[in-house]
Amino acid sequence: MTASPLPRILRRRGEPDYPTFLELFFDLVYIFMLSRLSAGLAADLTVRGAAQTAVLLMAAWWVWVLTAWLTDLFNPRLPIIQATVLAVMFGTLLMAIAVPYAFADYGWLLVAAYFGIHLVRDAVLIPGTRVNRPVQARSIRVFFWFGVTAVPWVAGAFVHGTARLLLWSVAVAVDLGSARIGWPTPKLGRTELASQIFTGTHLSERHREIFIIALGELILSAGTGLAGSGFQAGRVAASAVAFASAVVLFQLYFHRVRQLLAPPAVTVVERVRPGTSTSYSHLVMVAGVLGVSTSVSLVIDRPFGAAPGAWVALILGGPALFLLGSCLFDAVLTGRVLWPRALGVVLLAAIAPATALLPPLAILVVANLVLLLTLVWETLPARSRLVRATVPTG
């Protein structure tokens, strides 16, 4: 059995758990993807525009998640897996190119790239796991469900307006939802998510990396705005506040992640709790950062004057969405509610009517203050406990 393809294609126990350089390289395409999504939302800041952006973000996110799971289950150092990752990266680049026009004339390009990615991946994995029926059955189930969602995806490419939005919303919801219930397939049953080979260290690192990529897109928005500001006082101030937003979001994320996903504990936690849940919660957090990035680009362009209602919703909604996602992430891993962040979401919603009277820059400052207060609330008790623990008791 040493000539069997199974030991070559699957990640073996005891192999290094940390992501490879190729996986880090793959993530770079998501800076471009997120910047295209942010620009599209800024250009069409309406309920329809937000819904379209959400659909496109979920499709792009699902490609990233399946690639992270691919390199978690299969050996990322094999040439065939590396070639597959590069092919997926190119397909993601084509999806990103199509994003601003996906609901206009380039819907076909988005759908072709999206399904080309999945066909390439399954064309490698299904034959490559033929020796191990359970692992092969998992890949067949995934392929079956992409066949199911091909109908609304392709149909949506041939219609326009609300019809396309509805069809693609159903398609992406089924894509994400079918995985959550184990891709139930006729004659093959479903995949037991708890039995999937999710390497705790690897997946947690991959999630951290994609969050850093999202913050990188926020930094890009702040830097681009400052570069084109002509160093006008208001626009410079907005760029500075945007950079502060990135710093506070970074601190909020990694302050909690360091506590939850420390290497000695993460493997147990991740193997007990399926990787799907942590991936979904990270989607919400990344969506929040994307909202912050979009609002930053708008505020830098027009820091003063009356703030439209849609701007207020976005400036406060981005941080609220991030806090909500971090609460969901915490709940998945601990089963508890992270009250400081939950109350931060409530506070952002409560102050929205009053902030409508402020200029955009002031609203951005207020949103940052709520995030900062949340961070201080979480860190001060921890520090005070540490001080008490180090004081001699006698």
Disulfide bonds with the S-S distance in Angstrom:
none
